[in-house]
Amino acid sequence: FLNEETINQLSKLRYTGWGRYSAKLLLGIRDEDTGFNLLQFLRNDDENRNLVQLMSDSTLSFDSAIKAIQSKSTVEDDVFEEIKKLAGNPAIKRGILNSIKIVDELVQIIGYPPQNIVIEMARENMTTEEGQKNQKLVKAN
């Protein structure tokens, strides 16, 4: 069906970002009439429909539920999702997310957004006793 070269090319493709959405899509959205989620339909559907057929079936409420969730997406959610997608150390992402949360809280307190925001992140500087021991071990090896 597929030649060796095509299989190798396809195996090198890497997809990111779909896992979290899939869990929400497959398990979190339920049909209003039956109460079943998409995964339950995929396993037990008498008509043997696939995911796309279930999502677009006018007798089920999945399509309208998905559109409602997509329309509720806020700018804040988009910012957090974009930060999570960034390449880099999770600790750095956590620092950025915490900084944004602090700025949001400040905006609520003072009533208006600041004109400028500067976020300074220190490099890892082994100032703790444990950190200094770890740094010595790394240098020794």
PyMOL CGO cylinders between C-alpha atoms (Angstrom):
from pymol import cmd
from pymol.cgo import CYLINDER

trace = [
    CYLINDER, 0.00, 0.00, 0.00, 2.75, 2.48, 0.98, 0.3, 1, 1, 1, 1, 1, 1,
    CYLINDER, 2.75, 2.48, 0.98, 6.33, 2.20, -0.15, 0.3, 1, 1, 1, 1, 1, 1,
    CYLINDER, 6.33, 2.20, -0.15, 9.25, 2.26, 2.30, 0.3, 1, 1, 1, 1, 1, 1,
    CYLINDER, 9.25, 2.26, 2.30, 10.22, 5.86, 1.49, 0.3, 1, 1, 1, 1, 1, 1,
    CYLINDER, 10.22, 5.86, 1.49, 6.70, 7.16, 2.16, 0.3, 1, 1, 1, 1, 1, 1,
    CYLINDER, 6.70, 7.16, 2.16, 6.52, 5.24, 5.44, 0.3, 1, 1, 1, 1, 1, 1,
    CYLINDER, 6.52, 5.24, 5.44, 9.85, 6.75, 6.54, 0.3, 1, 1, 1, 1, 1, 1,
    CYLINDER, 9.85, 6.75, 6.54, 8.70, 10.27, 5.65, 0.3, 1, 1, 1, 1, 1, 1,
    CYLINDER, 8.70, 10.27, 5.65, 5.41, 9.83, 7.47, 0.3, 1, 1, 1, 1, 1, 1,
    CYLINDER, 5.41, 9.83, 7.47, 7.10, 8.38, 10.54, 0.3, 1, 1, 1, 1, 1, 1,
    CYLINDER, 7.10, 8.38, 10.54, 9.26, 11.52, 10.83, 0.3, 1, 1, 1, 1, 1, 1,
    CYLINDER, 9.26, 11.52, 10.83, 6.25, 13.82, 11.08, 0.3, 1, 1, 1, 1, 1, 1,
    CYLINDER, 6.25, 13.82, 11.08, 5.64, 15.18, 14.57, 0.3, 1, 1, 1, 1, 1, 1,
    CYLINDER, 5.64, 15.18, 14.57, 2.35, 16.65, 15.68, 0.3, 1, 1, 1, 1, 1, 1,
    CYLINDER, 2.35, 16.65, 15.68, 1.88, 18.68, 18.85, 0.3, 1, 1, 1, 1, 1, 1,
    CYLINDER, 1.88, 18.68, 18.85, -0.98, 20.28, 20.70, 0.3, 1, 1, 1, 1, 1, 1,
    CYLINDER, -0.98, 20.28, 20.70, -3.77, 17.87, 19.88, 0.3, 1, 1, 1, 1, 1, 1,
    CYLINDER, -3.77, 17.87, 19.88, -3.69, 15.64, 22.98, 0.3, 1, 1, 1, 1, 1, 1,
    CYLINDER, -3.69, 15.64, 22.98, -5.27, 18.02, 25.47, 0.3, 1, 1, 1, 1, 1, 1,
    CYLINDER, -5.27, 18.02, 25.47, -7.88, 19.12, 22.98, 0.3, 1, 1, 1, 1, 1, 1,
    CYLINDER, -7.88, 19.12, 22.98, -8.74, 15.53, 22.10, 0.3, 1, 1, 1, 1, 1, 1,
    CYLINDER, -8.74, 15.53, 22.10, -9.46, 14.57, 25.70, 0.3, 1, 1, 1, 1, 1, 1,
    CYLINDER, -9.46, 14.57, 25.70, -11.73, 17.57, 26.05, 0.3, 1, 1, 1, 1, 1, 1,
    CYLINDER, -11.73, 17.57, 26.05, -13.39, 16.81, 22.73, 0.3, 1, 1, 1, 1, 1, 1,
    CYLINDER, -13.39, 16.81, 22.73, -13.81, 13.07, 23.18, 0.3, 1, 1, 1, 1, 1, 1,
    CYLINDER, -13.81, 13.07, 23.18, -14.77, 12.99, 26.85, 0.3, 1, 1, 1, 1, 1, 1,
    CYLINDER, -14.77, 12.99, 26.85, -15.93, 16.46, 27.83, 0.3, 1, 1, 1, 1, 1, 1,
    CYLINDER, -15.93, 16.46, 27.83, -18.71, 17.15, 25.35, 0.3, 1, 1, 1, 1, 1, 1,
    CYLINDER, -18.71, 17.15, 25.35, -21.93, 15.15, 25.74, 0.3, 1, 1, 1, 1, 1, 1,
    CYLINDER, -21.93, 15.15, 25.74, -24.94, 14.75, 23.50, 0.3, 1, 1, 1, 1, 1, 1,
    CYLINDER, -24.94, 14.75, 23.50, -27.95, 16.50, 25.07, 0.3, 1, 1, 1, 1, 1, 1,
    CYLINDER, -27.95, 16.50, 25.07, -30.43, 13.70, 24.33, 0.3, 1, 1, 1, 1, 1, 1,
    CYLINDER, -30.43, 13.70, 24.33, -28.42, 10.59, 25.21, 0.3, 1, 1, 1, 1, 1, 1,
    CYLINDER, -28.42, 10.59, 25.21, -25.84, 12.00, 27.62, 0.3, 1, 1, 1, 1, 1, 1,
    CYLINDER, -25.84, 12.00, 27.62, -23.10, 10.05, 25.84, 0.3, 1, 1, 1, 1, 1, 1,
    CYLINDER, -23.10, 10.05, 25.84, -19.76, 11.61, 24.94, 0.3, 1, 1, 1, 1, 1, 1,
    CYLINDER, -19.76, 11.61, 24.94, -18.04, 11.11, 21.59, 0.3, 1, 1, 1, 1, 1, 1,
    CYLINDER, -18.04, 11.11, 21.59, -15.87, 8.25, 22.81, 0.3, 1, 1, 1, 1, 1, 1,
    CYLINDER, -15.87, 8.25, 22.81, -18.90, 6.34, 24.05, 0.3, 1, 1, 1, 1, 1, 1,
    CYLINDER, -18.90, 6.34, 24.05, -20.55, 6.82, 20.66, 0.3, 1, 1, 1, 1, 1, 1,
    CYLINDER, -20.55, 6.82, 20.66, -17.42, 5.64, 18.86, 0.3, 1, 1, 1, 1, 1, 1,
    CYLINDER, -17.42, 5.64, 18.86, -17.37, 2.45, 20.92, 0.3, 1, 1, 1, 1, 1, 1,
    CYLINDER, -17.37, 2.45, 20.92, -21.10, 1.67, 21.00, 0.3, 1, 1, 1, 1, 1, 1,
    CYLINDER, -21.10, 1.67, 21.00, -22.67, 3.30, 17.94, 0.3, 1, 1, 1, 1, 1, 1,
    CYLINDER, -22.67, 3.30, 17.94, -25.06, 0.93, 16.18, 0.3, 1, 1, 1, 1, 1, 1,
    CYLINDER, -25.06, 0.93, 16.18, -24.54, 2.77, 12.89, 0.3, 1, 1, 1, 1, 1, 1,
    CYLINDER, -24.54, 2.77, 12.89, -20.73, 2.41, 13.12, 0.3, 1, 1, 1, 1, 1, 1,
    CYLINDER, -20.73, 2.41, 13.12, -20.10, 6.10, 12.39, 0.3, 1, 1, 1, 1, 1, 1,
    CYLINDER, -20.10, 6.10, 12.39, -16.65, 7.65, 12.60, 0.3, 1, 1, 1, 1, 1, 1,
    CYLINDER, -16.65, 7.65, 12.60, -15.66, 10.78, 14.55, 0.3, 1, 1, 1, 1, 1, 1,
    CYLINDER, -15.66, 10.78, 14.55, -16.35, 13.24, 11.73, 0.3, 1, 1, 1, 1, 1, 1,
    CYLINDER, -16.35, 13.24, 11.73, -19.75, 11.70, 11.02, 0.3, 1, 1, 1, 1, 1, 1,
    CYLINDER, -19.75, 11.70, 11.02, -20.70, 11.90, 14.70, 0.3, 1, 1, 1, 1, 1, 1,
    CYLINDER, -20.70, 11.90, 14.70, -19.56, 15.50, 15.02, 0.3, 1, 1, 1, 1, 1, 1,
    CYLINDER, -19.56, 15.50, 15.02, -21.51, 16.60, 11.95, 0.3, 1, 1, 1, 1, 1, 1,
    CYLINDER, -21.51, 16.60, 11.95, -24.66, 14.51, 12.56, 0.3, 1, 1, 1, 1, 1, 1,
    CYLINDER, -24.66, 14.51, 12.56, -27.61, 16.93, 12.80, 0.3, 1, 1, 1, 1, 1, 1,
    CYLINDER, -27.61, 16.93, 12.80, -29.52, 14.56, 15.12, 0.3, 1, 1, 1, 1, 1, 1,
    CYLINDER, -29.52, 14.56, 15.12, -26.75, 14.86, 17.73, 0.3, 1, 1, 1, 1, 1, 1,
    CYLINDER, -26.75, 14.86, 17.73, -25.81, 18.02, 19.60, 0.3, 1, 1, 1, 1, 1, 1,
    CYLINDER, -25.81, 18.02, 19.60, -22.01, 17.73, 19.26, 0.3, 1, 1, 1, 1, 1, 1,
    CYLINDER, -22.01, 17.73, 19.26, -21.67, 20.27, 16.45, 0.3, 1, 1, 1, 1, 1, 1,
    CYLINDER, -21.67, 20.27, 16.45, -23.56, 22.99, 18.30, 0.3, 1, 1, 1, 1, 1, 1,
    CYLINDER, -23.56, 22.99, 18.30, -21.74, 22.22, 21.57, 0.3, 1, 1, 1, 1, 1, 1,
    CYLINDER, -21.74, 22.22, 21.57, -18.34, 22.48, 19.87, 0.3, 1, 1, 1, 1, 1, 1,
    CYLINDER, -18.34, 22.48, 19.87, -19.28, 25.78, 18.23, 0.3, 1, 1, 1, 1, 1, 1,
    CYLINDER, -19.28, 25.78, 18.23, -20.50, 27.13, 21.59, 0.3, 1, 1, 1, 1, 1, 1,
    CYLINDER, -20.50, 27.13, 21.59, -17.22, 26.20, 23.28, 0.3, 1, 1, 1, 1, 1, 1,
    CYLINDER, -17.22, 26.20, 23.28, -15.18, 27.73, 20.48, 0.3, 1, 1, 1, 1, 1, 1,
    CYLINDER, -15.18, 27.73, 20.48, -17.15, 30.97, 20.65, 0.3, 1, 1, 1, 1, 1, 1,
    CYLINDER, -17.15, 30.97, 20.65, -16.51, 31.24, 24.41, 0.3, 1, 1, 1, 1, 1, 1,
    CYLINDER, -16.51, 31.24, 24.41, -12.75, 31.25, 23.92, 0.3, 1, 1, 1, 1, 1, 1,
    CYLINDER, -12.75, 31.25, 23.92, -11.36, 34.33, 25.61, 0.3, 1, 1, 1, 1, 1, 1,
    CYLINDER, -11.36, 34.33, 25.61, -8.22, 36.30, 24.92, 0.3, 1, 1, 1, 1, 1, 1,
    CYLINDER, -8.22, 36.30, 24.92, -6.86, 35.19, 28.29, 0.3, 1, 1, 1, 1, 1, 1,
    CYLINDER, -6.86, 35.19, 28.29, -7.29, 31.52, 27.39, 0.3, 1, 1, 1, 1, 1, 1,
    CYLINDER, -7.29, 31.52, 27.39, -5.61, 32.12, 24.06, 0.3, 1, 1, 1, 1, 1, 1,
    CYLINDER, -5.61, 32.12, 24.06, -2.62, 33.81, 25.74, 0.3, 1, 1, 1, 1, 1, 1,
    CYLINDER, -2.62, 33.81, 25.74, -2.21, 30.97, 28.22, 0.3, 1, 1, 1, 1, 1, 1,
    CYLINDER, -2.21, 30.97, 28.22, -2.47, 28.36, 25.46, 0.3, 1, 1, 1, 1, 1, 1,
    CYLINDER, -2.47, 28.36, 25.46, 0.09, 30.19, 23.33, 0.3, 1, 1, 1, 1, 1, 1,
    CYLINDER, 0.09, 30.19, 23.33, 2.52, 30.33, 26.24, 0.3, 1, 1, 1, 1, 1, 1,
    CYLINDER, 2.52, 30.33, 26.24, 2.06, 26.61, 26.87, 0.3, 1, 1, 1, 1, 1, 1,
    CYLINDER, 2.06, 26.61, 26.87, 2.91, 25.93, 23.21, 0.3, 1, 1, 1, 1, 1, 1,
    CYLINDER, 2.91, 25.93, 23.21, 6.21, 27.83, 23.39, 0.3, 1, 1, 1, 1, 1, 1,
    CYLINDER, 6.21, 27.83, 23.39, 9.39, 25.82, 23.20, 0.3, 1, 1, 1, 1, 1, 1,
    CYLINDER, 9.39, 25.82, 23.20, 11.47, 25.96, 26.31, 0.3, 1, 1, 1, 1, 1, 1,
    CYLINDER, 11.47, 25.96, 26.31, 11.79, 25.00, 29.91, 0.3, 1, 1, 1, 1, 1, 1,
    CYLINDER, 11.79, 25.00, 29.91, 8.49, 24.48, 31.77, 0.3, 1, 1, 1, 1, 1, 1,
    CYLINDER, 8.49, 24.48, 31.77, 9.88, 26.57, 34.64, 0.3, 1, 1, 1, 1, 1, 1,
    CYLINDER, 9.88, 26.57, 34.64, 10.23, 29.54, 32.30, 0.3, 1, 1, 1, 1, 1, 1,
    CYLINDER, 10.23, 29.54, 32.30, 6.68, 29.08, 31.01, 0.3, 1, 1, 1, 1, 1, 1,
    CYLINDER, 6.68, 29.08, 31.01, 5.43, 28.87, 34.59, 0.3, 1, 1, 1, 1, 1, 1,
    CYLINDER, 5.43, 28.87, 34.59, 7.23, 32.12, 35.40, 0.3, 1, 1, 1, 1, 1, 1,
    CYLINDER, 7.23, 32.12, 35.40, 5.65, 33.87, 32.42, 0.3, 1, 1, 1, 1, 1, 1,
    CYLINDER, 5.65, 33.87, 32.42, 2.17, 32.55, 33.29, 0.3, 1, 1, 1, 1, 1, 1,
    CYLINDER, 2.17, 32.55, 33.29, 2.56, 33.66, 36.91, 0.3, 1, 1, 1, 1, 1, 1,
    CYLINDER, 2.56, 33.66, 36.91, 3.70, 37.11, 35.76, 0.3, 1, 1, 1, 1, 1, 1,
    CYLINDER, 3.70, 37.11, 35.76, 0.63, 37.46, 33.56, 0.3, 1, 1, 1, 1, 1, 1,
    CYLINDER, 0.63, 37.46, 33.56, -1.63, 36.43, 36.43, 0.3, 1, 1, 1, 1, 1, 1,
    CYLINDER, -1.63, 36.43, 36.43, 0.00, 39.05, 38.68, 0.3, 1, 1, 1, 1, 1, 1,
    CYLINDER, 0.00, 39.05, 38.68, -0.46, 41.73, 36.02, 0.3, 1, 1, 1, 1, 1, 1,
    CYLINDER, -0.46, 41.73, 36.02, -4.13, 40.74, 35.63, 0.3, 1, 1, 1, 1, 1, 1,
    CYLINDER, -4.13, 40.74, 35.63, -4.59, 41.07, 39.39, 0.3, 1, 1, 1, 1, 1, 1,
    CYLINDER, -4.59, 41.07, 39.39, -2.89, 44.48, 39.38, 0.3, 1, 1, 1, 1, 1, 1,
    CYLINDER, -2.89, 44.48, 39.38, -5.20, 45.65, 36.59, 0.3, 1, 1, 1, 1, 1, 1,
    CYLINDER, -5.20, 45.65, 36.59, -8.20, 44.63, 38.69, 0.3, 1, 1, 1, 1, 1, 1,
    CYLINDER, -8.20, 44.63, 38.69, -6.83, 46.52, 41.71, 0.3, 1, 1, 1, 1, 1, 1,
    CYLINDER, -6.83, 46.52, 41.71, -5.75, 49.75, 40.00, 0.3, 1, 1, 1, 1, 1, 1,
    CYLINDER, -5.75, 49.75, 40.00, -8.54, 49.71, 37.43, 0.3, 1, 1, 1, 1, 1, 1,
    CYLINDER, -8.54, 49.71, 37.43, -6.53, 50.17, 34.23, 0.3, 1, 1, 1, 1, 1, 1,
    CYLINDER, -6.53, 50.17, 34.23, -3.77, 48.31, 32.38, 0.3, 1, 1, 1, 1, 1, 1,
    CYLINDER, -3.77, 48.31, 32.38, -0.17, 49.50, 32.75, 0.3, 1, 1, 1, 1, 1, 1,
    CYLINDER, -0.17, 49.50, 32.75, 1.45, 51.23, 29.79, 0.3, 1, 1, 1, 1, 1, 1,
    CYLINDER, 1.45, 51.23, 29.79, 4.57, 49.07, 29.94, 0.3, 1, 1, 1, 1, 1, 1,
    CYLINDER, 4.57, 49.07, 29.94, 5.37, 45.72, 31.47, 0.3, 1, 1, 1, 1, 1, 1,
    CYLINDER, 5.37, 45.72, 31.47, 8.91, 44.45, 31.97, 0.3, 1, 1, 1, 1, 1, 1,
    CYLINDER, 8.91, 44.45, 31.97, 9.42, 40.87, 33.06, 0.3, 1, 1, 1, 1, 1, 1,
    CYLINDER, 9.42, 40.87, 33.06, 12.94, 40.05, 34.16, 0.3, 1, 1, 1, 1, 1, 1,
    CYLINDER, 12.94, 40.05, 34.16, 13.88, 36.44, 34.65, 0.3, 1, 1, 1, 1, 1, 1,
    CYLINDER, 13.88, 36.44, 34.65, 17.14, 35.59, 36.34, 0.3, 1, 1, 1, 1, 1, 1,
    CYLINDER, 17.14, 35.59, 36.34, 19.28, 32.84, 34.96, 0.3, 1, 1, 1, 1, 1, 1,
    CYLINDER, 19.28, 32.84, 34.96, 19.72, 29.80, 37.14, 0.3, 1, 1, 1, 1, 1, 1,
    CYLINDER, 19.72, 29.80, 37.14, 22.28, 30.98, 39.67, 0.3, 1, 1, 1, 1, 1, 1,
    CYLINDER, 22.28, 30.98, 39.67, 22.78, 28.20, 42.21, 0.3, 1, 1, 1, 1, 1, 1,
    CYLINDER, 22.78, 28.20, 42.21, 22.46, 30.50, 45.24, 0.3, 1, 1, 1, 1, 1, 1,
    CYLINDER, 22.46, 30.50, 45.24, 20.96, 27.88, 47.51, 0.3, 1, 1, 1, 1, 1, 1,
    CYLINDER, 20.96, 27.88, 47.51, 23.19, 25.43, 49.31, 0.3, 1, 1, 1, 1, 1, 1,
    CYLINDER, 23.19, 25.43, 49.31, 21.66, 22.53, 47.39, 0.3, 1, 1, 1, 1, 1, 1,
    CYLINDER, 21.66, 22.53, 47.39, 22.12, 24.38, 44.11, 0.3, 1, 1, 1, 1, 1, 1,
    CYLINDER, 22.12, 24.38, 44.11, 25.79, 25.02, 44.84, 0.3, 1, 1, 1, 1, 1, 1,
    CYLINDER, 25.79, 25.02, 44.84, 26.34, 21.33, 45.59, 0.3, 1, 1, 1, 1, 1, 1,
    CYLINDER, 26.34, 21.33, 45.59, 24.65, 20.38, 42.32, 0.3, 1, 1, 1, 1, 1, 1,
    CYLINDER, 24.65, 20.38, 42.32, 26.75, 22.87, 40.41, 0.3, 1, 1, 1, 1, 1, 1,
    CYLINDER, 26.75, 22.87, 40.41, 29.96, 21.43, 41.88, 0.3, 1, 1, 1, 1, 1, 1,
    CYLINDER, 29.96, 21.43, 41.88, 28.84, 17.91, 40.90, 0.3, 1, 1, 1, 1, 1, 1,
    CYLINDER, 28.84, 17.91, 40.90, 28.14, 19.02, 37.34, 0.3, 1, 1, 1, 1, 1, 1,
    CYLINDER, 28.14, 19.02, 37.34, 31.55, 20.70, 37.05, 0.3, 1, 1, 1, 1, 1, 1,
    CYLINDER, 31.55, 20.70, 37.05, 33.30, 17.63, 38.50, 0.3, 1, 1, 1, 1, 1, 1,
    CYLINDER, 33.30, 17.63, 38.50, 31.79, 15.36, 35.86, 0.3, 1, 1, 1, 1, 1, 1,
]
cmd.load_cgo(trace, "trace")
